[in-house]
């Protein structure tokens, strides 16, 4: 049977762990009570006989004390006080009515128990108030949206009337929608009623003095509806609204206006729907918080009764059940209300469909995934052994043939090898995050029912490598049998095209939600700083800064196939051309540039100077990368000095940011020397080893300066080894980066995503 302490550890909400009953501390105090009883036992003379007599007397006294006249005598008294600070805050305090043999330890136990009860109550009331306020705000937003949809519906039912909506952007970040007053008195009266209802919900209508008027010269009524334009699509929509304004004002051209406004309302509806889902999730978490704490109080009091040979649990549990976090039913009632609202307005009265949104079911992990991981791992090892034997027998690494093989096969296959290694490290990250209860789905805003599990990551990794090594074996066999090099060398390119096709495949198989999420994130990175930067966006951009060799291999492979070198086998076109050299700079800069632009966008959105400092780190990395590329082509003392200076500055900058900002270590006043106060891993030595490991792998750029002289095969292998080390360093960095983010969420008790809302209250003066 699993102990309750382990069950509590597994079921509690990680971000709220500090707000739960400290069950483990209370257990320690009960052990102290048990130890304090030992010196007070009867003398050891005839121990067994004496103990049996003592137990009989104590049992008789207990029955007389507690069962006399079928009425339990209180041995503790729990007082409930209402603080006089105007907050109606209740505080519980326990007094010992009966004398305990180990009174001091018992008194300390109940003092700690009172502290835990008051802590739970206060936290519950604070979270409950936040959720109730959020629910009230969402109801207000929903009423506004329904009233606006009613206006649009009325306009569509009366096609002969002039268009009632025109759009003009207030600024680049927000779109405004204008309602035109109607000439028809009956329709105007109906619109006035809706406008009055909207004004009660905080939407202001203003008489506009602009040139846009109705046919009879009456001014329009301007309704401000703010929908954050956080993506290029929404920004372009706002600009489109402005360009169509004159066309919309023409009664004969009302189609585009209706289309634009419908899109805005759909966007608002999606935002409100997401906010209701997060509200329901927060209510569910608070309900779980209440029930788990109630069970914890019950279990710990039963332990106390057993150790102290007293019956205090009944008295204290009555006080617990009367406390706010148990007696309040506001959360349950609001959950029922949210279910009803969501079913009616967002699921077409289909409760089953509504529950799929509100309570998404996580897919159970299949043993078949584990089976295939093992199967493909065995296949990979076997095929790689076959490849090594065939490569040795065919002599592809002889000086006469090494140039052809390295230029045609190595770049493509190394792309898959580096990508597979990165996936393997990500799978290890997922396993460690799950083991240490780091809520990575919440941090990355992934859907728990579709997010990638660590077994899935390992399956993709092993499938990749099995396919790649199979292609390498087939490639060698065809070369050995005398097939045309032009056809044989096309195999790596065909393999690359197959995997690209699978990545963008629209059919719902092979982890389509994950594939499309990956493509969406890459789009956000490439078009930085146009998109608002989320945690998952800059996390993925950091991964790309460690995959510059992979991007270089992709570039050389693309050049090889597009420039016709596949047929002519003239490698100089892609390796020594001027365009190739310039692209080497661009590709080396791009990941750092994207990351720097993300920092600029975050500074623009949040006005935090730390983002500008972070941008400086990536600028210094760009300068150092450019200096190393130039030194590789112009080996002289001047460029050697520039490489040393720029690389040293960039490395120190990166190490400082790794340890202090990303990992949150090196706190001067921390109780853990050079670390931070809160650590997820219990073994502190792991953190010190990780610091040293990160420092070593950050200085691998020294190989560029040392300029080891090898043959082309050895050079390629060394480059691949160093690229693999950087990916391993990045995977190692990932764990501590998310650990620090998780602890920040824990410190702020942040367990529910804050969804932006579409409608904002505006002042009448604009």
N, C-alpha and C positions, 0 to 999 in steps of 0.2 A: 504494500500500500504506500502510495506516495505521500510524503509528509506535506502538511498544509503550507509550510514555509516555502517549499519548492513550487507548489501550485500557485501560491501568491506571486512569487517571483516570475513565473511564466505568464500569468494572466494580467498582471497590473499594466497600466498604461505607462510606457517608458518615460514620456515627457512629464508625467505627473508623479513620478516615483517618490519624490521628496514630500509630496502632499498626502501620501497614503499613511496609514498607521504603521509606525515603526515596530513591526511585529518582532523583529529580531532583537531589538534593544529591550523590549518588554520580556522576551524569553530569557535574556541574560539576567534581568532583575529577578525573575522567578527562580532562577538557579541560585542567586544570592540568598533568597529567602530559604531555599532548601538547605543551603550550606549553613545558614545561621541557626537552623533547628538542631544541628548535630551536637553542639556543646550543651544544649539544654535538655538532652535526653536523660532518662533515669540512669542511675549507676548501672554498671554492667553486671552486677551480681545477679545471677540467675536471670540472664538477659531475656531469654525467650519467654520465661514464665512471667517475669515482670512486665514485659511489653504487652503480653496478652491481657493481663489484668488492667494495664493502663489503657489499652484500646477499648476494653469493655466499659471502664468508667467513663472514658471520653465519649463513647457511643451513647451511653445512657444520658450523659449531660447534654450531648448534642440533641438527642430526641426530646429531652425535657425543654431545652431552650427553643427549638424550632417547631416542634410539633404540638406543643401544649395548646389545647383548645382549637386544634387545626389552624393555628394562626402563626405565621412566621415572624419571629422577632428580628428586627433589623440589626445587623452587626456593622453596617456602614450606612452613611447617610449622604446622598448626592444632592447638593444644593445647586439650584439653577438661578443665576443672577443676571439681571438685565442691566447692562452698562448705561450710565447716564450721560453719554456723549452724543445722544441724538441718533445713533446708528442702529438702535434696537439690537445690539449685539449681545448674545447670550453666552455666559461663561459658566462652566460646570466646575464644582469644587467638592471633593469628597472628604468627609470627616469619619474617623473611626469611632463608632459608638461602643463597640465591645473591645476589650483589651486582647491583643494578640500576643502570643509568647515572643514573637520576633517583631515587635511593634515598629522599630525604626525602618527595617527593610520593607515591611508592608506599607508603611506610610509613604516611603519613597516610590514604591510601585504604583500606588494610587495617584500620587502627584504626577508621575509620568503618564499614567493612563488618562488623567484629566487633561494634561497638555495635548495628548494625541487627539482626544475627543474634541477639544476646542479648535485644534488645528484643522481637523477634518471638517468641522462645522463651518468655520470661517471660509475655508477654500471652497466648499460646496456652495455657500451662499454667494460668493463672489462670482463663480462661474455661472451659477444659475441666473444671477442678475444680468450678466453679459449676454447669455443666450436668450433670455426673455426680451431684452432690448433689441437684440438682433432680429428676433421673430417679429416684433412689432414693426421694425423698420422694413422688413421684407413684405409684410402684409400691406404696408403703405405703398411700397414700390409696385406690388402686384396690382393694387387698385388703380394706380396711375396707368400702368400698361393696359389693363382691361378697358379703362375709359378711352384711351387713345385708339385702341383697336375698334372700339365702338364707333368713334368718329370716322375712321377710315371705312368701316363697313357701311355706315350711313351714306358716305360720299359715293361708294361704288353702287349702291342701290339707286342713286339719283344721277344718272349720267348726264342729264341736260344742264345740271348746275355747274357753275365755274369750279375749277379745282380748288380745294380747300387748303392744300399744303404747298408751301414753297420752302426751299432749303437754302440756307446760306451759312457758311462756317463762321463761328465766332473767332477761332484761331486755328492754328495747325493741329492742335491736339483734341479739339472738341468740335462736334457738329451741332448745329442748331436747326430746329424745325419750326416753321411758321405756319399758323392756322389763319386762314383768311376769313374774315367775317362775311356772312352770306347775305345776299340780297333778299332772298326769300325769307319773309318774316317768320313763317312756321318753322323752317329749318334753323333760322337764327335763334329762335326761342329754345329749340332742342339743343343746339350747340351751347347756348348760354348755361343751360342746366349742367351739361357735361363739364364746361369750363369751371363752373362754381364748385363742382365736385373735385376737379383737379386742383383748384386753388386751396382747398382744404387740406390737400396732401402735400402742400409746399411748392407747387408749380406756379410761377408767377406769370401773368399775362400783362403785356405792356403795350400801350398805344405807340406804334412805330411812326416816326416822322421822316422815314426814308422815302425815296421816290417810288417804292413799290406800293401801289394802292389798287383797290378794286376798281371795277368799271365805273362806278358812280363817284369815285374819288374818296371813298371811305378808307380810313387807315386800317391796316391789318392789325390783328392781335398776335403778338409774337410770343410763342411759347418756347422757353429754353429747355431742351432735353440734352443733357450732357452724356455722351457715350464715349468713353476714353478711346482715342485712336492710337492704340499701342502697336499696330502693325501697319505695314505699307498698304495692305488692302483697305483698312479703315481710313487711312489718311487719303488714299486716292478716292475713296467713296465720298469723303468730305469735299475734296476739290471738285469732283464730278458734280456734287450737289450745287456748288457755286456756279459752275459753267452752265448748268441746265436751268438756272433760276429764271432767266427771261423766257425760256421755252415753256417752263412750268406755269408761269403767270398767264400764258395765253390759253384761253378756254379750249381751244382746239387741240392743244398739245398736253393733255392731262395724263396720258399713259406713263411716260417716264417718271412723273412725280409720284404716282402711286407705286411704281416699282421701287424707286429709291426709298420711299418711306416704309414700304413693306420690309425691305432689307434691314432698315434701322430697327424696326420693331422686332424682327426675328433675332437680331443681335441682342437687343435688350432682353427678350424672352429667354434666350440661351443663358445670359448672365444671371438672371433671376433664378432660373431653374438650377443652375450650378450652386447658387447661394443657398437655396433650399436644401439641396443634397448635403452640403457641408454643415448646415444648421442641424439637420437630422443626425448626421454623424456625430456632431458635438454633443447632442442630447443623449445619444446612445452611449457615448463614452462616459458622460456624467452619471448615467444610470448604472453602468458597470462599476464606476467608482464607488457609488453608494452601496451597492450590494456586496462588493468585495470587502469594504471596510466593516460592514455589519458582520460578515462572517469572521473577519479577523478579531473583532471585539469578542464575539462569542467564543472562539477557540481559545483566546488568551485567558479569558476569565475562567473557562473550564480547567485550564492548566493550573491557574491559581488555586481554585477550589481543591484540586487534587493534591497539590503540594502543601497548602496551608491547612488542609483538613477543615475548611470552612465552606459556607454556602453563601458567598458574596455575589455570585454571578447574577442571581435573579434580581437583586436590588439594583445592581449597576445596569443590567440590560434594560430594565424598565426606563432608566434615565436615557439610555442610548436610543431606545425606540421613540422616546418623546422628543429627541433632538431634531433639529431642522433637516439634516441630511437624510433622515429616515421618514419623518412625518410629512414632509412637503411632497405634494403630488403635482406640483406645477410642471415639472419636467415631463412626467408621463402624459399629462393633459396636452402639453404643447406638442409632444410627439404624435399623439392621435390627431391633433389639428393639422400638423404638417402632412401627415399621411393623407388626410382627407383633401386638403388643398392641392397637393401634388397629383393625387389621383384624378381630381376634377379638372384641373387646368393644364396639366402637363402630360397626362396619360389617357385622355379621352375616356375617363371613368373606368379604365381597366386597372384594377388594383394589382393584378399580377404583374403587369407591365411597370407600374409605379414602383413596386417592391424591387424590381430588377435594378432600378436606379438607386433607390434608397438603401437597399440591403444587398449589394452585389455579392454573389457567392464566389468564394475563391475556389479555383480548380484544385482538386486533390492531386497531389504529386503521384504520378504513375510509376510503378516499378519497371515498366517497359523502358522509360527514359534511362534509368540506371542500367538496365540490361544492355541497351544500345551503346551507352557510354563505354561500358566494358568491352563490348564487341568491337567497336571502332578503334578503341585504344589498342586492342590486340592486333587488329588488322594493320594499323599504322606501324606498329613495331615490326611486324613481319614484313610488310612491304618495304619499309625503310632498310631492313637488313638485305632484302633482295636487291634493292637499288644500289646499295653500297658494293655488293658483290659484282653486279653487272657493270657498274662504273669502273671498277678496277679491271675487270676482264676486257672491257672494250677500249680501255686506255684513253678515255675522253679528257683526262687531265694531263696528257702529254703536251709538251710545248707546241707541237704542230697543230693540235686541235683545240687547245684550251681557249684561245681567243674566240672562236666561233661559239663554243658552248656557253661561255660566260656572258657574251653579249646578247645571246638570243634567249637562253633559258633562265639564267640566274635572276634577272630583274623581276620577271613575272612570278617565279616560284618563291622568291624572297618576299614579295608582297604578301603572298598568302601565309608564309611562315611567320612574318612579323605580326600580321593581323591575327593569326591563330594564337600566337603567344599573348597578345594583348587581351584576347577573349579569355584565355586561360587565367590570366591575372585578374580579370574582371570577375570570373567565376569564383576565384579564391576570395576576392573582396566580398562578393555576395554571401559566401559561406561564413566569413568572419563577421560581417555585419549582422547576419541572422543569429549567429552563435552568441554575440555580445548584445543582442536586442537593440541594435541601432536601427531606427525606423527610416530606412533608406527610401522606401516607397513614399512616405510623407515628405521627406526632404526634396526628392526629385519630382514630386507630384505625379507619380505613376499610379495607374489603376491597379489595385492589388490583384484583381482577378485576371489581368492580362500581362502583368509585369513579368520580366524574365527571372526565373529562379536559377540558383547556382547549378543545378543539374542540367537545366536547359542550356546554360552557357557552356558547360563542359561538353554537352552533346554537339552543339554547333562547332566548337573547337575541334573535337575529334573527327567530326564529319569532314570539315575543311581539310584537315591534314591527311586523312585517308584518301580523299579525292585528289589532292595535290600530288602525293607520293605515287598514287596509281598512275596519274598522268606522266610523272617523271619516268616511271618504269616503262610505260608504253612508248614514250619518246625514245628511250635508249634501245628498246627492242626493235623499233622501226629503223633507227639509224644503223643498227648492227646488221639488219637484213637488206640494206642497200636502197632503201626508199629515198626519193628525192628530198634533199635538205629543205627545199622551199616548202614542201608539204609537211614535212616532219616538224619544222620549226614553227609552223602555224598552230601547233597544239597548245602551247602556252596562251596564245592570244584567244583561241577558241574557249579555253577554260575560263579566262577572264571575262569574256562576253557572256558565258553561261551564268556565272555568278552575279554579274550586273543585272542580267535579265531576271534572275530569281529575287534579287533585292527589290526591284521595282514591280514585281509581279502583282497584279491587282487581286488575284484570287485569294480566298481566305484559307490559306494553309501555310505551313512553314513560318509560324510566328508573325503573321501579317501585322498585328498591332505594334509589335516591337520594330519590325522593319520600317513601317511608316513613321513611327516615332523617331527613329534614327534619321530618316530622310528629312523630317520636319526640323530636327535640331540642326542638321548640317545646313539646311536652307537658312535658318536663323543666324548661324555663324557666318556663312558666306556673305549675307547681306547686312552684316553689322556695319554701322550702328542703327539701322532702320528699325529693327525689332527691339522691343523691350527685353532686357536680359534677365532670364530666370536662372536659378541655381543649376539646372541640368545643362543649360546652354554654355555657361562659362566653365562648367566641369568638363564637358566634352571638348571645348576649345583648348583646355589645358592638356587633354589627351593628345590632341593634334600637334601640340608643340613638341611632344615626344615621338612623333611619327614622321618627322621630316625625311629620314632616309626612305621610308615607305613612299612618300609623295615624290621623292626624286626618282625612285624606281618606276613609279607609274608614269612619270614624265618621259623617261628614257624608253619605256616600253611603247608608249603611245607614239613617240617619234619614230621608233624602229618600224612599226607597222604602217604608219601613215606616210612616212617619207619613202617607202619602197625599198628599204634596206633588207626587208624580208626576202625579196627576190634577188637582189644584186649582191647581198652579203657584204656591202660596203659600210663598215661600222663607223667610219670617220664622219659620215653625215650627221650622226646624232651625238657622237662623243667629242668632236672637235669643232663643230660649227659655231659661228658667232651667236646665232639665235639660241642654241643649246646653252651656251655659257651665260647669256643674259637670263634665260629661264631658270638657271640654277640659283641666281640671286633672288628672283621673284619667289620661287617655291620655298627657299629658305626663309624668306621674310614673311610670307603669307600667314602662317599660323600665329606668329607674334603680332602681326598687324591686326588680324581679326581679334585677338585677345585684347590688344590695346584699344581698339575701337569699342569693344564691350565695356572696358573700364571707363572710357569717355562717356558712353551712353548712361552707365550707372551713375556717374558723377552728375550728369545733366538731370537725371530723374530724382536722385536722392540728395544732391548737394553735399556729398561727403568727400572731404579732401583726401581721405585714404584711397579712394578709387583713382585719383590722379597720381598718387604715389605708387600705386600698383601698376598704373600705365607706364610709369618710368622704368619699372623693372623690365617690361617687355621691350621698350625702346632700347634699353641697354643691351638686351639679348640680341636684338636685330643688328646693332652696331658690331657686337662681338662676332656674330655669325658672318656678317659681311667682311670683316677684317680677316677671318680665317679663310674664307673662300678666295680672297684676293692674295693672301700669302701663299696659298697652294699653287697659284699661277705665277707669282712674282716672289721668288724666295730671295729676300735680301734682309739686311739687319734692320732697316727702317720698318718694314712691315712686320718683322718679328717682334720688335718693341711695341708696335701698335696692337698686335694680337695679344701679347702678354698683359698690357695695361687694360685693354677693353674687356678681355676675358676675365681678368681678376676682379674688376669692378662688377661685372655682370654676375659672377659667381657669388661674391660676397652679398650682393643685393638679393639674389635668389635664395641663398641660405638664410639670410635674416627673415625674408618673407615666409619661407617654408616653416621655420621653427616658431617664430613669434606670431605671425598673422594667421597662417593657414593651419598650423598645428596647435597654436595657443600655448606654447611652452615658454620656458625661460621667464617665469614670473618670479620677481625678486623676493616677494614676501610669501611665496607658496610654502605650504607645509611639506611638500615633496620637492626636494632640492633640484633646481633648474627645470622643474616641470610645472604642472598646474595643480590646483587643489583637488579637482575631480578627475579621476582616471577611470577609464572603462576596464582596462586590463589590470589585474591584481598584481602582477609581477612588474615592479617598477624598472627592473633591469632591462626589460624589453625596450623601453623607451630610450634608454641610454645607448643601447646597441643600434637602434633605429637611427638615432642622431648621427652616430659615427658612420653607419652604412650610407646614409644620404649624403654626407660630406664626401665620402670616397667616390661615389658615383656621380657627383656633381662636377668633379675635376677630371673626367675622362677626356676633356678637350686637350689635355696635355699631350695626347698622342699626336694631335695635329702639329704641335710644335716640335716634338721629338723626331718626326718624319722617319719612321722605321722603313727600311728598304726591303721590300719583298717582291716576289713575282706576282703576276696579276691574280692568280688563284688565291695566294696567301693574303694579298691585299683585300680582295673581296671578302674572304672569310673573316678577316679582322674587322672590316667595316660592319659585317653582319653581327659579329659578336658584340661590338660596342653598341650597335643599335638595339640589340637584345637587352643589354645591360640597362640602357635608358628606359626601355619598356618595363623592365623589372622594377627599376627605381620609381617609375610612375605608378605602377600597381601598389607598391609599398607606400607611396605618398597618399594614394587614394584613401586607404583605411583611416589614417590619422586625420586627413582633411574632413572626412565625414564624421569621424568621432567628435571632432571639435565643433562641427555644425550641430550635431545632435545634442551635445552638452549645452550649447547656447540655447537651443530650443527647450531643454530641460530647465535651464535657469530662468526662462521666461514663461514656463508652463504652457508652451505653445504646441498644441496637439491638433489643432483644426486650422485648415487653410482659410485665409481671409480673401474672400471673393469680392472684387470690385463691383459696384452697383451702377446701373446706367443713368438713373435720374438723380439730379442734384438740385437742391434748392438754390434759387438765384435771387439776387437783389433786384428790385424793380428798376433801378437806374442802370442796369446792365453792367 
